Amino acid sequence: MKVYRTDEIRNVVLLGHGGCGKTSLVEAMAYVSGAVNRMGKVADGNTISDFDKEEQKRGFSISTSLVPIEWEKAKINILDTPGYFDFVGEVEEAVSAADAAVVVVSGKAGVEVGTEKAWELCDKYNLPRMVYVTEMDVDDASFREVVQQLTDRYGKKIAPHFQPIRENEKLVGYVNVIKNSGRKYTGIGQREECEIPEYCKPNLEIYREKLLEAVAEISEEYMERYFAGEEFSVEEIRAAMRTEVMEGSIVPVAMGSNIQAQGVANLLSDIVRFFPSPDCRECAGINRTTNEIFEADYDFAVAKSAYVFKTMVDPFIGKYSFVKVCSGVIKGEDTLYNPTSEAEEKLGKIYTMSGNKPTEVSEMFAGDIGAIAKLANTKTGDTLSTKANQVLYGKTEYSKPYTYMKYACKNKGDEDKVSQALQKMMAEDVTLKAVNDSENRQTLIYGMGDQHLEITASKLAARYKCEIQLETPKVAFRETIKKNSDVDTKYKKQSGGHGQYGHVKMRFEPSGDMETPYVFEECVVGGAVPKNYFPAVEKGLQESVLKGPLAGYPVVGVKATLYDGSYHPVDSSEMAFKTATIQAFKKGFMEAGPVLLEPIASVKVTVPDDYTGDVMGDLNKRRGRVLGMTPVNGGYQIIEADVPMTGMFGYCTTLRSMTGGRGTYEYEFARYEQAPSDVQEAEIAKRAAEE
């Protein structure tokens, strides 16, 4: 592939609901542009973007893939993203590298949750956008209905500039609203002029009126001409549309069929025509050398710098760091500096990727997207620049994973293998986290949802040949006491020669401090227990609080006072006093009203107004206490509640099914509270069975 200058590049992300046709659209684009000579199908598992075995097996995208397409003397870097919400990290990576977005909507299903989320992402990153309606060759697809749904939701900025011509429920051509003329499809990517059918004219008038109204708003002169009934030329309309698309004040709507590759050539031309090249966008970082703002702005004439927005780790082809060049021109023989890891990286070769197929290029201009192989000290979110001009760009904000499961290796001795494989997968997937929970002796894996975790387990088995089993994790309960107790414990052992003798009298009471396991005091009078045995008594307490007598959980909030005892001048030892203390603790703890404390999470759930009743009812079922509600923009409510951690399992799936995927949540540990008696009894019985 030839090297393209900054003004010839378009970086476009495809966004939309799962199953709306993003991957098949990329396939059609590659076919129409001549990048491939036959079109793959998602169902057959032979598309460019879904190259991973897991994607082929499941029939949907799991990770973002890059497919460069050459069209009308421009290079379009297409970023094909997953539509399922469990893989939102991949979408956020792609959006951070894109300069514009095509929101793909199914003509059959219409505007879905994924469409709304795509729109919100475009707003967040200030991306110019277009809507492309797929499946126009399907019987019950309706372009008019999709346009209506979009207009109802997003207002006057929706401007259809193509309209389908359908005969016998088949897509046979289209009306170009800008040119006010009809075209009939004659072959793949080919068309000829035709008359506009009468049944298209009523809608055409509405669409054309909307488009011209939007164009007229570009200036007062245009507005006057519009009201005077003057016609605008095709060039004037297109120039005005380019300006307004880049400002975000107009969103063109196109349509076509991916399977028949109809309407795709028009979409590619519109991308080149209306979308900005990278040099129209701003990009700034911090120059670490001078501590000043470094305005890169995708200018190829300033010092080299690039942002690593994604990492791909493949067991067979190795590690590739996907970069967007923010300034300068990056060449294969360059040595760049990573300020985050403070290491130099020798680039070697640079590639443009098409799915998982690398093609070597000699250089990449500012604004271009490509991949660099085998960067040892660089991960997603890092910046590469020259050592003389060290630049840092702000890291992309990723969604935080809240769904977690405990995992265990199926085969003994696989622990290291699994750990290394997970490290590689976490380098690739920013929303995957593996955590060692030493307190409960379990290893946890965090992801964006149950499907995310299930696919991770499946990938471990297929790619790295190590199997794990996902199980419900243990919750970190605590044990404490509510009353006072007084115990007298003697440890005596005679076994020929020296015996063992330790005798303690201790009081136990609540300390009131739930942050520390225990408080130890001694008020022994007259040397009943010599001072040199006090550390041994404290050691016994230290050991006892690790595993409480009630259900084996760590103990908190206990005050232990040693007030009396006795010793033997020959048989007493530190060991004997430590053992006596352990026995005293067990007895004293169980006599002082022992209770289990459960962890409480502070939860924030963001849901549309219509679902607040259902969500609050479900939180109550989980023993949650709703604390309040706050209305936010876009008809949403934030519900704040305190929910026991045991009630958070499976919440992600429940919330999505309850709110049609629109609800999101976040939580953090708040405090410990006494568990209800039924929960306490069940937990004690469970622990007893395990023992």
C-alpha distance (Angstrom), angle and dihedral (degrees) to the residues before:
residue distance angle dihedral
M1 . . .
K2 3.78 . .
V3 3.80 122.9 .
Y4 3.81 113.9 -98.1
R5 3.79 127.4 -152.0
T6 3.82 120.1 -125.2
D7 3.83 94.6 -101.6
E8 3.83 90.4 53.7
I9 3.83 94.4 56.2
R10 3.81 129.0 92.8
N11 3.82 119.4 -174.8
V12 3.78 108.0 -159.9
V13 3.80 129.8 177.4
L14 3.82 120.6 -156.3
L15 3.80 110.9 -141.2
G16 3.79 133.1 177.7
H17 3.78 148.4 106.2
G18 3.83 119.7 -47.3
G19 3.80 110.9 -84.1
C20 3.82 96.7 15.9
G21 3.82 92.4 121.5
K22 3.83 108.1 -95.6
T23 3.81 96.1 136.9
S24 3.82 93.9 45.0
L25 3.82 88.3 48.8
V26 3.83 90.1 56.1
E27 3.79 88.1 49.3
A28 3.82 91.0 52.0
M29 3.83 90.9 47.1
A30 3.82 91.5 51.7
Y31 3.81 90.4 48.3
V32 3.83 96.8 46.9
S33 3.82 91.4 46.6
G34 3.81 91.4 50.7
A35 3.82 95.0 -115.5
V36 3.84 88.4 125.6
N37 3.78 129.5 22.0
R38 3.79 97.6 -144.4
M39 3.77 131.1 35.5
G40 3.80 118.7 -118.2
K41 3.81 123.2 -145.8
V42 3.80 129.4 -137.1
A43 3.82 89.7 -135.8
D44 3.83 90.9 54.5
G45 3.81 92.3 47.8
N46 3.81 93.2 -128.9
T47 3.82 104.1 112.2
I48 3.81 122.9 126.1
S49 3.80 95.9 -122.5
D50 3.81 101.5 41.9
F51 3.80 94.9 60.1
D52 3.81 97.5 138.0
K53 3.82 116.3 100.9
E54 3.81 90.0 -130.1
E55 3.83 91.4 54.2
Q56 3.80 91.5 48.6
K57 3.80 91.3 48.6
R58 3.82 94.2 49.8
G59 3.81 99.3 35.2
F60 3.82 97.5 -128.6
S61 3.82 138.2 85.6
I62 3.79 118.2 -92.0
S63 3.79 100.6 173.1
T64 3.80 136.7 30.0
S65 3.78 115.7 -99.1
L66 3.79 131.4 -165.9
V67 3.80 121.4 -133.4
P68 3.83 117.7 176.5
I69 3.81 115.3 -152.8
E70 3.82 126.5 -168.5
W71 3.80 113.5 -143.1
E72 3.81 133.2 158.2
K73 3.83 94.3 -11.8
A74 3.81 91.2 -51.2
K75 3.80 134.2 103.8
I76 3.80 114.5 -132.3
N77 3.81 113.2 -162.1
I78 3.80 102.6 -155.0
L79 3.82 115.7 -160.4
D80 3.81 108.3 -160.9
T81 3.82 109.4 -158.8
P82 3.82 133.2 -166.6
G83 3.82 116.2 -103.6
Y84 3.80 98.4 -152.7
F85 3.80 114.6 98.0
D86 3.82 94.5 -130.7
F87 3.82 88.6 71.5
V88 3.79 97.6 50.2
G89 3.83 90.6 126.8
E90 3.82 89.1 66.9
V91 3.82 90.4 50.6
E92 3.83 91.9 49.4
E93 3.83 90.0 51.6
A94 3.81 91.5 52.1
V95 3.81 94.9 45.0
S96 3.81 90.5 51.9
A97 3.83 89.4 58.8
A98 3.82 98.7 40.9
D99 3.81 128.5 92.4
A100 3.81 95.5 -162.7
A101 3.81 140.5 9.1
V102 3.78 139.3 -136.2
V103 3.81 108.8 -152.2
V104 3.81 105.9 -151.4
V105 3.81 116.6 -150.0
S106 3.80 126.7 -176.5
G107 3.82 111.2 -121.9
K108 3.79 87.3 -146.3
A109 3.83 101.2 46.2
G110 3.81 96.7 32.4
V111 3.81 123.8 -161.9
E112 3.83 109.4 -2.4
V113 3.80 136.3 176.8
G114 3.80 90.5 -88.8
T115 3.82 89.0 56.0
E116 3.81 90.4 54.2
K117 3.80 92.2 47.3
A118 3.82 90.5 48.3
W119 3.81 89.5 52.7
E120 3.82 91.5 49.8
L121 3.82 90.2 51.6
C122 3.82 90.9 51.1
D123 3.81 89.0 51.2
K124 3.82 91.6 48.6
Y125 3.82 93.3 51.5
N126 3.81 94.2 35.1
L127 3.81 92.9 -122.8
P128 3.83 123.4 171.3
R129 3.80 107.2 -126.2
M130 3.79 147.0 -166.6
V131 3.78 129.3 -164.5
Y132 3.80 120.2 -131.8
V133 3.81 117.9 -167.0
T134 3.83 112.3 -151.5
E135 3.82 133.7 -167.5
M136 3.81 93.9 46.6
D137 3.81 87.6 148.1
V138 3.83 90.9 64.7
D139 3.84 119.7 100.8
D140 3.79 99.6 -122.7
A141 3.81 98.4 37.5
S142 3.80 114.7 121.5
F143 3.80 121.8 -166.7
R144 3.81 91.4 -176.4
E145 3.82 92.0 56.1
V146 3.81 93.2 48.5
V147 3.83 90.7 50.4
Q148 3.80 89.4 49.2
Q149 3.83 92.5 49.9
L150 3.82 90.9 48.7
T151 3.82 92.2 47.9
D152 3.82 92.1 48.3
R153 3.78 89.8 52.3
Y154 3.82 103.9 35.8
G155 3.79 104.4 23.3
K156 3.78 133.4 -143.1
K157 3.82 96.7 -15.2
I158 3.85 89.8 79.9
A159 3.83 106.0 100.4
P160 3.83 119.4 175.4
H161 3.81 109.3 -154.3
F162 3.80 96.9 177.4
Q163 3.77 129.6 48.2
P164 3.82 125.2 -165.9
I165 3.81 122.9 -116.4
R166 3.80 106.8 -149.7
E167 3.80 128.4 -174.7
N168 3.82 122.5 -177.4
E169 3.83 89.4 -5.2
K170 3.82 90.2 -57.8
L171 3.80 128.2 116.0
V172 3.81 105.7 -118.1
G173 3.80 102.0 160.1
Y174 3.78 146.2 -32.8
V175 3.77 143.9 -116.2
N176 3.80 115.9 -120.8
V177 3.82 101.7 -139.3
I178 3.84 92.7 -164.3
K179 3.83 93.5 53.2
N180 3.81 93.2 32.1
S181 3.81 90.4 -135.2
G182 3.82 138.9 116.4
R183 3.82 129.9 -119.1
K184 3.80 130.0 -168.5
Y185 3.80 123.2 -152.4
T186 3.80 112.4 -117.9
G187 3.80 99.8 170.9
I188 3.80 142.3 -24.6
G189 3.80 106.2 -36.2
Q190 3.84 90.5 -11.0
R191 3.80 129.2 110.8
E192 3.80 143.1 163.3
E193 3.80 134.3 -151.7
C194 3.79 119.2 -89.2
E195 3.79 140.4 168.8
I196 3.83 117.2 -84.0
P197 3.84 105.9 -110.7
E198 3.83 115.9 -120.4
Y199 3.83 92.8 -120.7
C200 3.83 89.8 60.3
K201 3.80 95.5 53.7
P202 3.86 101.8 79.9
N203 3.84 91.7 53.8
L204 3.80 91.6 39.5
E205 3.81 90.2 58.3
I206 3.81 90.8 52.3
Y207 3.82 92.6 47.4
R208 3.79 94.2 45.3
E209 3.81 91.7 48.2
K210 3.83 90.3 51.7
L211 3.80 91.9 48.3
L212 3.81 95.4 47.8
E213 3.80 91.0 45.7
A214 3.81 89.3 54.4
V215 3.83 91.4 46.5
A216 3.83 91.5 49.4
E217 3.79 90.3 59.5
I218 3.82 91.2 67.6
S219 3.83 92.3 85.8
E220 3.81 143.9 -9.9
E221 3.81 90.5 -108.5
Y222 3.82 90.8 56.5
M223 3.81 90.5 45.6
E224 3.83 91.2 54.3
R225 3.80 91.5 47.9
Y226 3.80 90.3 48.7
F227 3.82 92.9 52.4
A228 3.80 90.5 45.1
G229 3.82 87.4 58.7
E230 3.84 94.4 -115.2
E231 3.80 119.4 155.4
F232 3.83 120.8 -120.2
S233 3.81 118.1 -137.5
V234 3.83 119.7 -117.7
E235 3.85 89.4 -110.3
E236 3.81 91.8 51.9
I237 3.80 91.9 49.6
R238 3.81 92.2 48.4
A239 3.82 93.9 46.5
A240 3.81 90.7 49.4
M241 3.81 90.9 46.7
R242 3.82 92.2 51.4
T243 3.82 90.5 53.6
E244 3.80 93.0 46.0
V245 3.81 95.3 44.0
M246 3.82 89.5 53.1
E247 3.81 90.3 48.7
G248 3.81 90.5 47.6
S249 3.81 93.0 -124.2
I250 3.82 92.8 118.5
V251 3.82 130.7 38.0
P252 3.84 113.1 -163.5
V253 3.80 116.7 -146.6
A254 3.82 119.6 -148.2
M255 3.80 130.5 173.2
G256 3.77 143.7 -161.4
S257 3.77 148.4 131.5
N258 3.79 120.2 -82.3
I259 3.81 94.9 -163.7
Q260 3.83 92.5 53.1
A261 3.86 91.5 35.5
Q262 3.81 88.3 -127.7
G263 3.81 119.8 153.3
V264 3.81 90.8 11.8
A265 3.83 95.6 105.8
N266 3.83 88.7 53.5
L267 3.81 90.6 50.6
L268 3.83 92.2 50.9
S269 3.82 90.6 49.9
D270 3.81 90.6 48.7
I271 3.82 90.9 51.3
V272 3.82 90.6 54.5
R273 3.81 92.3 41.1
F274 3.81 103.5 43.8
F275 3.80 107.9 22.0
P276 3.83 122.0 85.3
S277 3.79 124.0 -110.5
P278 3.84 112.0 -126.9
D279 3.83 93.2 -98.6
C280 3.83 88.5 67.4
R281 3.81 89.4 62.8
E282 3.80 129.3 75.0
C283 3.80 124.1 -119.3
A284 3.80 126.3 173.9
G285 3.79 137.4 169.9
I286 3.80 138.6 168.9
N287 3.80 120.4 -87.0
R288 3.81 101.5 -137.7
T289 3.79 92.1 -163.5
T290 3.82 94.4 59.5
N291 3.85 100.2 16.5
E292 3.79 88.9 -129.1
I293 3.79 130.0 125.3
F294 3.80 111.2 -87.6
E295 3.80 110.2 -147.3
A296 3.79 104.0 -155.0
D297 3.84 97.2 163.8
Y298 3.83 89.6 173.1
D299 3.81 90.5 -74.7
F300 3.80 111.0 160.5
A301 3.82 91.0 -158.9
V302 3.84 96.6 67.3
A303 3.84 131.7 72.9
K304 3.82 116.3 -56.9
S305 3.80 119.8 -96.0
A306 3.80 136.1 153.2
Y307 3.79 137.1 -176.0
V308 3.83 120.7 -136.3
F309 3.81 104.1 -138.1
K310 3.81 100.3 168.4
T311 3.80 142.2 15.2
M312 3.79 126.6 -150.5
V313 3.81 119.1 -162.7
D314 3.76 115.8 -171.3
P315 3.84 121.2 177.9
F316 3.83 89.4 -140.0
I317 3.82 106.7 35.8
G318 3.82 97.9 29.6
K319 3.80 131.5 -135.9
Y320 3.80 124.0 -23.7
S321 3.80 123.7 -173.4
F322 3.81 111.2 -151.9
V323 3.80 110.6 -144.1
K324 3.76 137.2 -173.3
V325 3.80 109.8 -150.7
C326 3.81 105.7 -130.1
S327 3.81 98.0 -176.6
G328 3.80 141.6 -2.7
V329 3.80 126.1 14.0
I330 3.80 118.3 -67.8
K331 3.81 118.0 -147.6
G332 3.79 133.1 -169.1
E333 3.80 95.7 -111.5
D334 3.85 94.2 51.4
T335 3.79 123.3 120.5
L336 3.80 109.6 -149.2
Y337 3.80 131.8 -172.1
N338 3.80 126.7 -127.4
P339 3.86 107.8 -150.8
T340 3.84 92.3 -168.5
S341 3.82 96.2 58.4
E342 3.84 91.4 24.3
A343 3.79 90.5 -131.7
E344 3.79 135.6 127.6
E345 3.80 117.3 -123.2
K346 3.82 122.2 -155.8
L347 3.79 104.0 -149.7
G348 3.79 102.5 -154.5
K349 3.79 102.3 177.3
I350 3.79 130.2 9.2
Y351 3.77 122.4 -153.9
T352 3.74 143.7 -167.5
M353 3.81 108.4 -138.5
S354 3.77 126.6 -142.5
G355 3.80 103.1 -170.6
N356 3.82 101.0 -52.9
K357 3.82 95.3 -25.1
P358 3.81 112.8 103.8
T359 3.82 120.3 -152.7
E360 3.79 116.3 -167.9
V361 3.82 118.2 -123.4
S362 3.80 127.7 -173.7
E363 3.82 96.4 -135.1
M364 3.79 144.3 -6.5
F365 3.79 123.6 -139.8
A366 3.82 123.9 -140.6
G367 3.81 109.7 -74.4
D368 3.80 95.0 28.3
I369 3.80 123.5 121.1
G370 3.78 122.3 -139.7
A371 3.79 143.8 134.0
I372 3.79 136.0 -101.3
A373 3.80 119.8 -156.6
K374 3.81 128.8 -133.4
L375 3.81 102.6 3.0
A376 3.81 99.5 172.3
N377 3.82 100.7 -165.1
T378 3.80 102.0 32.1
K379 3.78 129.7 93.9
T380 3.82 137.9 173.2
G381 3.81 111.5 -60.6
D382 3.83 95.4 27.6
T383 3.80 125.1 124.8
L384 3.81 125.9 -135.0
S385 3.81 119.1 -155.5
T386 3.80 140.6 140.6
K387 3.81 118.4 -68.2
A388 3.81 90.6 -124.2
N389 3.79 90.8 53.0
Q390 3.82 107.4 34.4
V391 3.80 110.3 -169.4
L392 3.80 130.9 -173.8
Y393 3.81 122.3 -165.1
G394 3.79 122.2 -160.2
K395 3.81 112.5 -93.8
T396 3.78 119.5 -114.8
E397 3.80 115.0 -103.6
Y398 3.80 110.4 -120.4
S399 3.78 129.5 -164.4
K400 3.80 112.5 -98.3
P401 3.81 118.3 -119.7
Y402 3.82 114.3 -123.6
T403 3.82 102.7 165.2
Y404 3.78 112.4 91.0
M405 3.79 140.9 173.0
K406 3.77 135.5 -176.1
Y407 3.78 113.9 -113.2
A408 3.78 131.2 -157.8
C409 3.80 128.6 -172.4
K410 3.80 112.5 -111.9
N411 3.81 92.6 -149.3
K412 3.78 120.7 53.3
G413 3.80 113.4 -117.0
D414 3.82 93.6 26.3
E415 3.83 93.2 106.4
D416 3.83 95.5 101.3
K417 3.78 92.7 43.4
V418 3.83 91.6 51.3
S419 3.79 91.8 45.7
Q420 3.84 92.6 52.7
A421 3.81 92.3 45.1
L422 3.82 90.7 50.5
Q423 3.83 90.3 50.6
K424 3.82 88.8 56.3
M425 3.80 91.7 46.7
M426 3.82 91.8 48.7
A427 3.82 89.4 52.0
E428 3.80 86.7 56.8
D429 3.81 99.1 38.9
V430 3.82 115.6 46.5
T431 3.83 92.9 -167.8
L432 3.81 95.0 57.5
K433 3.82 118.2 91.1
A434 3.80 132.1 177.7
V435 3.81 115.1 -159.3
N436 3.80 130.8 -174.2
D437 3.81 109.0 -138.6
S438 3.81 99.1 -164.1
E439 3.81 93.4 174.5
N440 3.81 93.0 64.9
R441 3.81 93.2 28.6
Q442 3.80 93.7 -121.1
T443 3.80 138.4 117.7
L444 3.80 115.8 -131.2
I445 3.77 131.6 -158.4
Y446 3.81 119.9 -155.8
G447 3.81 125.5 -158.3
M448 3.82 143.1 153.3
G449 3.81 94.4 -91.9
D450 3.80 145.2 -23.3
Q451 3.80 92.9 -79.3
H452 3.81 90.5 53.4
L453 3.82 91.1 55.2
E454 3.79 93.2 44.1
I455 3.84 91.3 51.6
T456 3.82 90.2 47.5
A457 3.82 89.7 55.7
S458 3.80 90.0 46.7
K459 3.85 91.7 49.9
L460 3.81 91.2 49.7
A461 3.79 89.8 55.8
A462 3.82 96.5 43.5
R463 3.81 101.0 38.1
Y464 3.79 104.8 29.1
K465 3.81 100.9 24.4
C466 3.80 95.4 -127.1
E467 3.79 122.6 118.4
I468 3.78 128.3 -147.4
Q469 3.76 132.4 -173.9
L470 3.82 119.6 -138.7
E471 3.81 115.4 -141.3
T472 3.80 138.0 171.8
P473 3.82 106.5 -85.7
K474 3.80 124.5 -123.1
V475 3.78 115.7 -109.5
A476 3.81 118.5 -127.0
F477 3.80 101.0 -116.4
R478 3.83 120.9 177.1
E479 3.82 132.1 -148.1
T480 3.79 127.8 -138.7
I481 3.82 141.6 153.4
K482 3.80 131.7 -110.1
K483 3.86 101.4 -168.6
N484 3.81 140.3 41.2
S485 3.79 127.5 -98.8
D486 3.79 137.4 -177.2
V487 3.82 121.2 -154.0
D488 3.77 137.6 -179.0
T489 3.82 114.2 -157.8
K490 3.76 129.4 178.7
Y491 3.80 124.0 -170.3
K492 3.78 111.1 -162.0
K493 3.78 128.3 168.3
Q494 3.82 128.9 167.4
S495 3.77 116.7 -168.6
G496 3.80 109.3 155.1
G497 3.80 118.0 -72.5
H498 3.80 112.8 15.8
G499 3.78 114.9 15.3
Q500 3.81 129.1 -160.0
Y501 3.79 121.8 -107.7
G502 3.80 129.9 171.6
H503 3.81 126.6 152.6
V504 3.84 124.9 -177.2
K505 3.78 134.6 174.4
M506 3.79 110.6 -160.8
R507 3.78 140.8 175.5
F508 3.82 121.3 -147.7
E509 3.82 124.4 -162.4
P510 3.83 139.0 153.0
S511 3.83 110.5 -80.0
G512 3.82 93.9 -158.2
D513 3.84 90.5 -132.8
M514 3.79 109.9 107.5
E515 3.83 93.1 179.7
T516 3.83 95.8 67.9
P517 3.82 124.9 55.9
Y518 3.82 97.4 -137.0
V519 3.79 146.3 -11.0
F520 3.83 116.2 -143.1
E521 3.78 124.3 -156.2
E522 3.79 132.3 168.3
C523 3.78 128.2 -159.7
V524 3.81 100.7 169.7
V525 3.80 113.5 161.5
G526 3.80 126.5 -150.7
G527 3.79 97.1 5.5
A528 3.83 95.7 -73.5
V529 3.81 84.7 152.2
P530 3.84 112.0 26.5
K531 3.82 115.9 -122.2
N532 3.79 92.8 -118.3
Y533 3.84 89.0 68.3
F534 3.86 94.9 54.7
P535 3.87 92.8 86.5
A536 3.83 88.9 51.9
V537 3.82 90.0 53.2
E538 3.82 90.0 50.2
K539 3.81 90.1 48.1
G540 3.79 89.0 55.2
L541 3.82 89.1 52.9
Q542 3.81 91.5 47.9
E543 3.79 90.8 55.1
S544 3.80 94.3 43.5
V545 3.81 96.8 54.2
L546 3.84 93.2 56.0
K547 3.80 91.2 71.7
G548 3.81 115.3 21.6
P549 3.84 122.1 -141.9
L550 3.83 93.1 -123.4
A551 3.83 103.0 63.2
G552 3.79 105.5 -22.2
Y553 3.84 96.9 -95.0
P554 3.84 124.6 133.4
V555 3.81 114.8 -82.2
V556 3.82 124.4 -126.6
G557 3.81 136.8 178.3
V558 3.82 101.4 26.8
K559 3.81 125.5 140.5
A560 3.81 114.6 -159.2
T561 3.81 121.1 -167.9
L562 3.79 122.1 -169.4
Y563 3.83 105.4 -155.1
D564 3.80 105.7 158.8
G565 3.79 146.5 -5.2
S566 3.78 139.7 132.1
Y567 3.78 139.7 -109.7
H568 3.81 140.7 -156.2
P569 3.81 116.9 -128.7
V570 3.84 92.0 -136.9
D571 3.81 108.4 23.0
S572 3.82 100.5 40.6
S573 3.82 116.7 101.0
E574 3.80 139.6 160.5
M575 3.80 88.8 -102.7
A576 3.82 91.4 55.2
F577 3.83 94.0 50.0
K578 3.83 91.4 45.6
T579 3.83 90.6 52.5
A580 3.81 92.0 45.9
T581 3.83 89.4 51.9
I582 3.84 92.5 50.1
Q583 3.81 89.7 52.5
A584 3.82 91.6 45.2
F585 3.80 91.0 50.8
K586 3.81 93.4 51.8
K587 3.79 92.4 49.5
G588 3.82 96.1 40.1
F589 3.82 93.3 46.3
M590 3.81 93.6 51.9
E591 3.84 91.0 48.2
A592 3.83 94.1 49.9
G593 3.82 99.9 71.1
P594 3.85 99.0 -90.1
V595 3.83 117.3 -151.0
L596 3.79 137.1 -179.2
L597 3.81 118.1 -121.4
E598 3.80 118.8 -152.6
P599 3.82 126.5 -154.2
I600 3.81 114.6 -108.0
A601 3.81 121.6 -152.7
S602 3.77 124.4 -150.2
V603 3.82 102.6 -134.7
K604 3.81 131.3 -164.7
V605 3.80 116.0 -167.1
T606 3.83 119.3 -171.5
V607 3.81 112.0 -158.5
P608 3.81 139.1 155.9
D609 3.84 113.3 -94.3
D610 3.83 92.6 -107.9
Y611 3.80 93.0 64.1
T612 3.82 101.4 45.6
G613 3.83 94.3 99.5
D614 3.83 93.4 51.6
V615 3.80 93.2 45.4
M616 3.81 93.7 48.7
G617 3.81 90.5 48.0
D618 3.80 90.1 51.8
L619 3.84 92.2 48.1
N620 3.82 89.1 52.8
K621 3.81 89.3 51.9
R622 3.80 87.6 55.8
R623 3.84 88.8 55.6
G624 3.81 89.3 -104.4
R625 3.80 124.5 153.5
V626 3.80 113.1 -139.9
L627 3.81 108.1 -140.1
G628 3.79 100.8 -176.5
M629 3.79 150.1 -47.8
T630 3.80 131.0 -114.7
P631 3.83 122.5 -166.2
V632 3.83 115.1 -134.0
N633 3.82 134.8 -175.5
G634 3.77 121.6 -63.9
G635 3.82 97.5 33.4
Y636 3.81 95.4 -66.0
Q637 3.81 131.4 135.4
I638 3.80 128.7 -152.3
I639 3.82 109.0 -142.5
E640 3.81 113.8 -161.0
A641 3.79 118.5 -159.4
D642 3.80 143.8 157.6
V643 3.80 109.6 -125.1
P644 3.84 129.1 176.8
M645 3.82 110.4 -112.2
T646 3.80 89.4 -121.3
G647 3.82 87.0 64.7
M648 3.82 93.7 56.1
F649 3.82 96.6 72.3
G650 3.78 112.9 111.3
Y651 3.80 90.5 2.8
C652 3.82 94.0 128.0
T653 3.83 93.1 60.1
T654 3.83 93.5 42.7
L655 3.82 93.2 49.5
R656 3.80 92.6 48.6
S657 3.79 93.9 49.1
M658 3.82 91.2 45.2
T659 3.83 94.3 50.4
G660 3.81 100.6 31.6
G661 3.82 89.3 -110.4
R662 3.81 94.1 -55.4
G663 3.81 97.5 106.8
T664 3.80 122.4 87.5
Y665 3.79 130.9 -177.4
E666 3.77 142.9 -169.7
Y667 3.79 131.6 -173.2
E668 3.77 143.5 179.0
F669 3.80 133.9 -166.4
A670 3.83 109.8 -89.9
R671 3.83 110.4 174.4
Y672 3.81 146.3 -53.8
E673 3.80 123.0 -84.6
Q674 3.80 133.0 -178.7
A675 3.80 110.6 -86.5
P676 3.83 118.2 -126.2
S677 3.81 114.2 -100.3
D678 3.84 94.7 -107.4
V679 3.83 91.3 53.5
Q680 3.81 90.2 45.9
E681 3.82 93.6 50.1
A682 3.80 92.6 47.4
E683 3.81 91.8 49.7
I684 3.83 93.4 47.8
A685 3.82 90.6 48.5
K686 3.83 90.7 48.2
R687 3.80 92.1 50.5
A688 3.81 91.7 46.6
A689 3.82 90.0 52.8
E690 3.84 90.6 49.6
E691 3.80 92.2 49.9
